[in-house]
Amino acid sequence: MAKTAMINARIEPKLKKEVEGILQRLGLSTTQAVSLFFRHVKNYRGLPFEVKLPNAATRRAIEAARRGNVRRFHSASELAKELERS
């Protein structure tokens, strides 16, 4: 099938450059990646990844993190010990 439809999209230049570098390492052009995405949307009849709104607890955690009100751990083992206590 002939590719005759055009897509114009505005994207942040830094994001575009970073993604094009990743795509290049994957052996894909931007056009191929967009076509792949569109084919997946068609096959999934929606986005090919989960998109959902966060629940109330997650929203509170996000807001707390944005305010800087979070617990910090110096290592994964320190976090694991805290989780074991909970």
N, CA, C and O atoms as a GROMACS GRO file, in nm:
protein
  344
    1MET      N    1   0.085  -0.117   0.000
    1MET     CA    2   0.000   0.000   0.000
    1MET      C    3   0.090   0.124   0.000
    1MET      O    4   0.187   0.131   0.075
    2ALA      N    5   0.057   0.218  -0.083
    2ALA     CA    6   0.137   0.340  -0.094
    2ALA      C    7   0.121   0.426   0.031
    2ALA      O    8   0.012   0.440   0.085
    3LYS      N    9   0.231   0.481   0.075
    3LYS     CA   10   0.229   0.569   0.192
    3LYS      C   11   0.214   0.712   0.143
    3LYS      O   12   0.310   0.774   0.096
    4THR      N   13   0.092   0.763   0.153
    4THR     CA   14   0.068   0.897   0.101
    4THR      C   15   0.017   0.994   0.205
    4THR      O   16   0.012   1.114   0.178
    5ALA      N   17  -0.021   0.947   0.322
    5ALA     CA   18  -0.073   1.036   0.426
    5ALA      C   19   0.042   1.100   0.503
    5ALA      O   20   0.144   1.035   0.530
    6MET      N   21   0.025   1.226   0.536
    6MET     CA   22   0.128   1.297   0.611
    6MET      C   23   0.079   1.321   0.754
    6MET      O   24  -0.040   1.341   0.778
    7ILE      N   25   0.173   1.319   0.847
    7ILE     CA   26   0.144   1.351   0.986
    7ILE      C   27   0.238   1.464   1.026
    7ILE      O   28   0.360   1.453   1.007
    8ASN      N   29   0.184   1.570   1.081
    8ASN     CA   30   0.266   1.679   1.133
    8ASN      C   31   0.242   1.685   1.283
    8ASN      O   32   0.128   1.689   1.329
    9ALA      N   33   0.350   1.685   1.358
    9ALA     CA   34   0.338   1.690   1.504
    9ALA      C   35   0.447   1.781   1.559
    9ALA      O   36   0.560   1.784   1.509
   10ARG      N   37   0.412   1.854   1.661
   10ARG     CA   38   0.511   1.939   1.729
   10ARG      C   39   0.558   1.863   1.852
   10ARG      O   40   0.479   1.807   1.927
   11ILE      N   41   0.689   1.862   1.870
   11ILE     CA   42   0.750   1.788   1.981
   11ILE      C   43   0.868   1.869   2.032
   11ILE      O   44   0.931   1.943   1.957
   12GLU      N   45   0.898   1.854   2.159
   12GLU     CA   46   1.012   1.925   2.216
   12GLU      C   47   1.140   1.880   2.144
   12GLU      O   48   1.162   1.759   2.128
   13PRO      N   49   1.223   1.974   2.099
   13PRO     CA   50   1.344   1.938   2.024
   13PRO      C   51   1.436   1.841   2.100
   13PRO      O   52   1.490   1.749   2.039
   14LYS      N   53   1.453   1.861   2.230
   14LYS     CA   54   1.541   1.772   2.306
   14LYS      C   55   1.486   1.629   2.309
   14LYS      O   56   1.561   1.533   2.292
   15LEU      N   57   1.355   1.616   2.330
   15LEU     CA   58   1.292   1.485   2.331
   15LEU      C   59   1.307   1.418   2.195
   15LEU      O   60   1.339   1.300   2.186
   16LYS      N   61   1.283   1.493   2.089
   16LYS     CA   62   1.295   1.440   1.952
   16LYS      C   63   1.435   1.387   1.928
   16LYS      O   64   1.452   1.276   1.876
   17LYS      N   65   1.536   1.464   1.965
   17LYS     CA   66   1.674   1.423   1.943
   17LYS      C   67   1.708   1.296   2.022
   17LYS      O   68   1.770   1.204   1.969
   18GLU      N   69   1.666   1.292   2.149
   18GLU     CA   70   1.694   1.175   2.232
   18GLU      C   71   1.626   1.050   2.178
   18GLU      O   72   1.686   0.943   2.172
   19VAL      N   73   1.500   1.064   2.138
   19VAL     CA   74   1.426   0.948   2.086
   19VAL      C   75   1.483   0.903   1.952
   19VAL      O   76   1.495   0.783   1.928
   20GLU      N   77   1.519   0.997   1.867
   20GLU     CA   78   1.578   0.958   1.739
   20GLU      C   79   1.709   0.882   1.759
   20GLU      O   80   1.740   0.791   1.681
   21GLY      N   81   1.785   0.918   1.862
   21GLY     CA   82   1.908   0.843   1.893
   21GLY      C   83   1.877   0.700   1.934
   21GLY      O   84   1.945   0.606   1.892
   22ILE      N   85   1.773   0.684   2.017
   22ILE     CA   86   1.732   0.550   2.060
   22ILE      C   87   1.684   0.470   1.939
   22ILE      O   88   1.722   0.354   1.921
   23LEU      N   89   1.600   0.532   1.858
   23LEU     CA   90   1.546   0.463   1.740
   23LEU      C   91   1.658   0.421   1.645
   23LEU      O   92   1.654   0.313   1.587
   24GLN      N   93   1.757   0.508   1.630
   24GLN     CA   94   1.870   0.476   1.542
   24GLN      C   95   1.942   0.351   1.591
   24GLN      O   96   1.978   0.264   1.512
   25ARG      N   97   1.963   0.342   1.723
   25ARG     CA   98   2.028   0.224   1.779
   25ARG      C   99   1.943   0.098   1.760
   25ARG      O  100   1.995  -0.013   1.752
   26LEU      N  101   1.812   0.117   1.753
   26LEU     CA  102   1.720   0.006   1.729
   26LEU      C  103   1.708  -0.027   1.580
   26LEU      O  104   1.646  -0.126   1.542
   27GLY      N  105   1.767   0.057   1.497
   27GLY     CA  106   1.759   0.035   1.352
   27GLY      C  107   1.629   0.082   1.291
   27GLY      O  108   1.588   0.033   1.186
   28LEU      N  109   1.563   0.177   1.356
   28LEU     CA  110   1.435   0.230   1.308
   28LEU      C  111   1.446   0.378   1.277
   28LEU      O  112   1.515   0.453   1.346
   29SER      N  113   1.377   0.418   1.172
   29SER     CA  114   1.362   0.561   1.145
   29SER      C  115   1.242   0.611   1.224
   29SER      O  116   1.163   0.532   1.276
   30THR      N  117   1.229   0.742   1.233
   30THR     CA  118   1.114   0.800   1.301
   30THR      C  119   0.986   0.758   1.229
   30THR      O  120   0.886   0.725   1.294
   31THR      N  121   0.987   0.758   1.098
   31THR     CA  122   0.871   0.717   1.020
   31THR      C  123   0.834   0.572   1.050
   31THR      O  124   0.716   0.541   1.069
   32GLN      N  125   0.933   0.484   1.056
   32GLN     CA  126   0.905   0.343   1.087
   32GLN      C  127   0.847   0.328   1.227
   32GLN      O  128   0.756   0.248   1.248
   33ALA      N  129   0.901   0.404   1.322
   33ALA     CA  130   0.852   0.396   1.460
   33ALA      C  131   0.708   0.444   1.470
   33ALA      O  132   0.626   0.382   1.539
   34VAL      N  133   0.675   0.554   1.403
   34VAL     CA  134   0.538   0.605   1.405
   34VAL      C  135   0.444   0.504   1.338
   34VAL      O  136   0.334   0.480   1.388
   35SER      N  137   0.487   0.446   1.228
   35SER     CA  138   0.406   0.345   1.159
   35SER      C  139   0.384   0.224   1.250
   35SER      O  140   0.273   0.170   1.255
   36LEU      N  141   0.488   0.182   1.320
   36LEU     CA  142   0.477   0.070   1.413
   36LEU      C  143   0.377   0.103   1.525
   36LEU      O  144   0.293   0.020   1.560
   37PHE      N  145   0.386   0.223   1.578
   37PHE     CA  146   0.293   0.266   1.681
   37PHE      C  147   0.149   0.262   1.629
   37PHE      O  148   0.060   0.211   1.696
   38PHE      N  149   0.127   0.316   1.510
   38PHE     CA  150  -0.008   0.317   1.453
   38PHE      C  151  -0.060   0.175   1.431
   38PHE      O  152  -0.177   0.148   1.455
   39ARG      N  153   0.027   0.084   1.385
   39ARG     CA  154  -0.015  -0.055   1.364
   39ARG      C  155  -0.055  -0.119   1.498
   39ARG      O  156  -0.152  -0.194   1.504
   40HIS      N  157   0.021  -0.089   1.602
   40HIS     CA  158  -0.013  -0.143   1.734
   40HIS      C  159  -0.147  -0.087   1.783
   40HIS      O  160  -0.227  -0.161   1.840
   41VAL      N  161  -0.169   0.041   1.762
   41VAL     CA  162  -0.297   0.100   1.802
   41VAL      C  163  -0.411   0.030   1.728
   41VAL      O  164  -0.514  -0.001   1.787
   42LYS      N  165  -0.391   0.006   1.601
   42LYS     CA  166  -0.492  -0.064   1.522
   42LYS      C  167  -0.515  -0.205   1.577
   42LYS      O  168  -0.629  -0.245   1.597
   43ASN      N  169  -0.408  -0.279   1.602
   43ASN     CA  170  -0.419  -0.417   1.649
   43ASN      C  171  -0.479  -0.427   1.789
   43ASN      O  172  -0.559  -0.516   1.816
   44TYR      N  173  -0.441  -0.335   1.877
   44TYR     CA  174  -0.492  -0.335   2.015
   44TYR      C  175  -0.629  -0.268   2.025
   44TYR      O  176  -0.699  -0.281   2.125
   45ARG      N  177  -0.666  -0.196   1.919
   45ARG     CA  178  -0.788  -0.114   1.919
   45ARG      C  179  -0.782  -0.014   2.035
   45ARG      O  180  -0.882   0.012   2.102
   46GLY      N  181  -0.664   0.040   2.055
   46GLY     CA  182  -0.637   0.136   2.162
   46GLY      C  183  -0.487   0.150   2.176
   46GLY      O  184  -0.412   0.100   2.092
   47LEU      N  185  -0.445   0.215   2.279
   47LEU     CA  186  -0.302   0.231   2.301
   47LEU      C  187  -0.239   0.097   2.336
   47LEU      O  188  -0.300   0.016   2.406
   48PRO      N  189  -0.117   0.072   2.289
   48PRO     CA  190  -0.053  -0.057   2.314
   48PRO      C  191   0.016  -0.066   2.450
   48PRO      O  192   0.106  -0.147   2.470
   49PHE      N  193  -0.027   0.016   2.543
   49PHE     CA  194   0.024   0.014   2.679
   49PHE      C  195  -0.085   0.064   2.770
   49PHE      O  196  -0.178   0.132   2.726
   50GLU      N  197  -0.074   0.031   2.897
   50GLU     CA  198  -0.179   0.068   2.992
   50GLU      C  199  -0.174   0.216   3.024
   50GLU      O  200  -0.068   0.271   3.055
   51VAL      N  201  -0.287   0.280   3.016
   51VAL     CA  202  -0.301   0.421   3.054
   51VAL      C  203  -0.418   0.428   3.150
   51VAL      O  204  -0.531   0.394   3.116
   52LYS      N  205  -0.389   0.472   3.271
   52LYS     CA  206  -0.499   0.483   3.367
   52LYS      C  207  -0.472   0.597   3.462
   52LYS      O  208  -0.358   0.639   3.482
   53LEU      N  209  -0.577   0.646   3.521
   53LEU     CA  210  -0.567   0.753   3.619
   53LEU      C  211  -0.526   0.693   3.754
   53LEU      O  212  -0.573   0.585   3.789
   54PRO      N  213  -0.441   0.761   3.827
   54PRO     CA  214  -0.401   0.708   3.958
   54PRO      C  215  -0.518   0.711   4.057
   54PRO      O  216  -0.604   0.799   4.051
   55ASN      N  217  -0.518   0.614   4.149
   55ASN     CA  218  -0.622   0.612   4.252
   55ASN      C  219  -0.590   0.719   4.357
   55ASN      O  220  -0.487   0.785   4.350
   56ALA      N  221  -0.678   0.734   4.454
   56ALA     CA  222  -0.664   0.841   4.554
   56ALA      C  223  -0.534   0.828   4.632
   56ALA      O  224  -0.467   0.929   4.656
   57ALA      N  225  -0.496   0.708   4.674
   57ALA     CA  226  -0.373   0.688   4.752
   57ALA      C  227  -0.250   0.727   4.669
   57ALA      O  228  -0.158   0.790   4.720
   58THR      N  229  -0.251   0.690   4.541
   58THR     CA  230  -0.138   0.724   4.454
   58THR      C  231  -0.132   0.874   4.431
   58THR      O  232  -0.023   0.932   4.431
   59ARG      N  233  -0.247   0.939   4.413
   59ARG     CA  234  -0.249   1.086   4.396
   59ARG      C  235  -0.192   1.156   4.518
   59ARG      O  236  -0.117   1.253   4.505
   60ARG      N  237  -0.229   1.107   4.640
   60ARG     CA  238  -0.175   1.167   4.763
   60ARG      C  239  -0.024   1.148   4.769
   60ARG      O  240   0.049   1.240   4.808
   61ALA      N  241   0.024   1.032   4.731
   61ALA     CA  242   0.168   1.004   4.734
   61ALA      C  243   0.242   1.093   4.634
   61ALA      O  244   0.351   1.143   4.664
   62ILE      N  245   0.184   1.112   4.517
   62ILE     CA  246   0.246   1.200   4.416
   62ILE      C  247   0.254   1.343   4.468
   62ILE      O  248   0.358   1.408   4.455
   63GLU      N  249   0.146   1.391   4.526
   63GLU     CA  250   0.146   1.527   4.580
   63GLU      C  251   0.245   1.542   4.695
   63GLU      O  252   0.315   1.644   4.705
   64ALA      N  253   0.252   1.443   4.781
   64ALA     CA  254   0.349   1.447   4.892
   64ALA      C  255   0.491   1.452   4.837
   64ALA      O  256   0.574   1.526   4.887
   65ALA      N  257   0.518   1.373   4.735
   65ALA     CA  258   0.653   1.371   4.675
   65ALA      C  259   0.685   1.505   4.611
   65ALA      O  260   0.798   1.553   4.620
   66ARG      N  261   0.587   1.566   4.546
   66ARG     CA  262   0.609   1.697   4.484
   66ARG      C  263   0.640   1.804   4.589
   66ARG      O  264   0.715   1.898   4.562
   67ARG      N  265   0.583   1.789   4.708
   67ARG     CA  266   0.611   1.883   4.817
   67ARG      C  267   0.742   1.849   4.888
   67ARG      O  268   0.788   1.925   4.974
   68GLY      N  269   0.802   1.736   4.853
   68GLY     CA  270   0.927   1.695   4.918
   68GLY      C  271   0.904   1.619   5.046
   68GLY      O  272   0.998   1.593   5.121
   69ASN      N  273   0.779   1.583   5.074
   69ASN     CA  274   0.743   1.513   5.196
   69ASN      C  275   0.747   1.362   5.171
   69ASN      O  276   0.643   1.297   5.161
   70VAL      N  277   0.869   1.308   5.161
   70VAL     CA  278   0.887   1.165   5.134
   70VAL      C  279   0.994   1.108   5.226
   70VAL      O  280   1.082   1.180   5.274
   71ARG      N  281   0.987   0.979   5.250
   71ARG     CA  282   1.092   0.909   5.325
   71ARG      C  283   1.205   0.878   5.229
   71ARG      O  284   1.182   0.839   5.114
   72ARG      N  285   1.326   0.896   5.275
   72ARG     CA  286   1.442   0.866   5.192
   72ARG      C  287   1.521   0.752   5.256
   72ARG      O  288   1.536   0.746   5.378
   73PHE      N  289   1.570   0.664   5.172
   73PHE     CA  290   1.649   0.551   5.216
   73PHE      C  291   1.783   0.556   5.146
   73PHE      O  292   1.792   0.596   5.029
   74HIS      N  293   1.888   0.515   5.215
   74HIS     CA  294   2.022   0.519   5.158
   74HIS      C  295   2.058   0.394   5.081
   74HIS      O  296   2.157   0.392   5.008
   75SER      N  297   1.977   0.289   5.096
   75SER     CA  298   2.004   0.165   5.024
   75SER      C  299   1.876   0.085   5.010
   75SER      O  300   1.777   0.110   5.079
   76ALA      N  301   1.879  -0.010   4.920
   76ALA     CA  302   1.763  -0.098   4.902
   76ALA      C  303   1.741  -0.184   5.024
   76ALA      O  304   1.627  -0.213   5.061
   77SER      N  305   1.850  -0.225   5.089
   77SER     CA  306   1.834  -0.310   5.208
   77SER      C  307   1.769  -0.231   5.322
   77SER      O  308   1.690  -0.286   5.399
   78GLU      N  309   1.801  -0.102   5.334
   78GLU     CA  310   1.737  -0.017   5.434
   78GLU      C  311   1.587  -0.008   5.408
   78GLU      O  312   1.506  -0.015   5.501
   79LEU      N  313   1.550   0.010   5.281
   79LEU     CA  314   1.409   0.013   5.242
   79LEU      C  315   1.343  -0.121   5.274
   79LEU      O  316   1.232  -0.124   5.328
   80ALA      N  317   1.409  -0.231   5.240
   80ALA     CA  318   1.353  -0.364   5.263
   80ALA      C  319   1.325  -0.386   5.412
   80ALA      O  320   1.222  -0.441   5.449
   81LYS      N  321   1.419  -0.342   5.498
   81LYS     CA  322   1.398  -0.357   5.642
   81LYS      C  323   1.276  -0.279   5.689
   81LYS      O  324   1.198  -0.327   5.772
   82GLU      N  325   1.260  -0.158   5.635
   82GLU     CA  326   1.144  -0.077   5.672
   82GLU      C  327   1.014  -0.144   5.625
   82GLU      O  328   0.915  -0.145   5.698
   83LEU      N  329   1.016  -0.201   5.506
   83LEU     CA  330   0.897  -0.268   5.455
   83LEU      C  331   0.863  -0.391   5.537
   83LEU      O  332   0.745  -0.423   5.555
   84GLU      N  333   0.963  -0.460   5.586
   84GLU     CA  334   0.940  -0.578   5.670
   84GLU      C  335   0.872  -0.540   5.801
   84GLU      O  336   0.790  -0.615   5.854
   85ARG      N  337   0.905  -0.422   5.854
   85ARG     CA  338   0.845  -0.373   5.979
   85ARG      C  339   0.700  -0.334   5.960
   85ARG      O  340   0.622  -0.336   6.056
   86SER      N  341   0.663  -0.298   5.839
   86SER     CA  342   0.527  -0.249   5.812
   86SER      C  343   0.427  -0.361   5.807
   86SER      O  344   0.308  -0.337   5.786
   0.00000   0.00000   0.00000
